[in-house]
Amino acid sequence: MGNTVSLQREVCVRFGARFLEAPDESTLGIALPTIGSLPLNGLRHPPDRGTSGWFVWAGETLSDDPEFFVPMHVSHLRDECPEVLPYLGLEPGWRFLLAPGYEDVWFDESLLHA
C-alpha cells in the first residue's frame, strides 16, 4: 500500500485537498455490476463506523436503489477497480469522475451534510 499512499498524497496536493487515508480494512460502497462501464465515479462522505465514506460506481447514472451499492473492503479494489485507488486519499466532500483521457476532481460541500 506504500506506493498507493504516495499516489494518493500526490493527488491531494494536485487538487489542494487534505489527505485522509482510506485504510485497507475499511469498507466502501461499490456498485459492482456497473464496473467496466465508463465513466468511473466516486464520492466521499465522512467516514463512519469502519467505513471509509467512499462510494464508487461506473456509468452515467447514480441509482437510488438501496441495493445499488454493496460493501467491500478497500483492499479488494486492487482487483475490482484499481483505477480509483489514487483518489481514495481525498478527504470527505471530494468527488471524482474518470474516463480515458479525462479526469475531473472537485469539492462538493453537500457531501459533508448528507
N, C-alpha and C positions, 0 to 999 in steps of 0.2 A: 504493500500500500504506500510505501515511502515515495515512490515516483508519482503516484496518483495525487498524493497530498501536495507535492511540489507543483504539479499542473493545476490543481485547484487554487493554490495560492496565486499563481500567475494570472489565472482568470479573474480572481478577485481584484488584483492590482490593476489589471487592464480596464475594469469597469468601475473602479472606485468603491468596491463593496468590502465590507469586513468579512474575514474568513471565519466560518463556523463549521467545523468538521461534521460530517455525517458518518459516524463510526460504522464500521463493517457490520457490527452486531445489531445496529438499529434497523428499524424497518421503514419502508416507504410504501406508498400505494402505486401499483403499476397496472396498466390495462394491457395485460399480456396478449390478448387476441389482436390488438392493434399494432404491436411491434412488428416492424418490417415495412410498414407504411411510412409515408412522409407527409408533413414534417414531423420531427421529434419535438415534443413539448414537455416542459417541466415547470412546476411552480412550487414554492416552499412556504408553508405555513410555519408558525412557531412549533418547535419540537414539543412532544407531549408523551409522557409515559412510555419511553423507549422507542418512540418513533423519531425519524429524522425531520419530519414535517414535509418531505418531498412527495409529490405526485407526478408520475411520468406516464405519458401516453403518446401515441403516434396518430397522425391523420389530422384532418381539419376540424373535426367535431369533438367537443368535450361532452360526453354523455352525462345526464343527471341520474342514470340508472344506479341504484345503490350497490349493484354488483359489478359495475364497470371497473373499479379498482380492486385488486386483491393485494394482501400484504406480502412483502418479500423482503428478506434481509438485503441490505445494501451490498454485501459481499457477492451476492448472486448476479448483480448487474454485469460483472465481468464476462459472464456467459450470455446473458439475455440481451443486454443493451449497453455495451461498453462505451459507445459514443457519448453518453451523457455523463460519464464519470468526472471529466474535468470541471463540470459545472456544479457539482454537488457540495462544494465548499462555500457557495454563495449563501449569505445569511438569509434568514426569513424575510419574505417580502419580495424576493427576486424571482424572475421568470426567465425562461429561455425558449427559443424556437430555432431549430436547426434543420437545414436541408443541404444537399450538395452545393457547395459554393456560397452558402448563405448562413449567417449567424446573427440573431437578434437577441440581445440580453437587456432586460430593463427592470426597474424597480416598480412595484405595484403595491402601494401602501395598504390597499384594501385587503390584501392577504394577511395583514397583521391583526385585523379586526374580525375576521370571518369565524 
